[in-house]
């Protein structure tokens, strides 16, 4: 219980098991799923916007190797945009 003059917040007193690692992990999993859907869209030639979103999120989500591959995917999609 905080008294007058002490700083306290209800959010720091309640432990619900959510920390920054679980939030970041959930975001990276969502990025991976969208990148996978975007990759399927690029291979099938369905939607250029979805393919670009998948390539961009793939570049964000998977470190240096993913960044290089995602950047290459974005460049290749821009070069072949008439196929969609």
FENWO-V267762 format. One record per helix or strand of 2 or more residues. SS is the DSSP state (alpha for helix, beta for strand). FROM is the first residue (numbers start at 1). TO is the last residue. If there is no record, write none. Layout:
BEGIN
ss=SS from=FROM to=TO
ss=SS from=FROM to=TO
END
This chain:
BEGIN
ss=alpha from=10 to=13
ss=alpha from=20 to=44
ss=alpha from=48 to=61
ss=alpha from=63 to=79
ss=alpha from=81 to=83
END
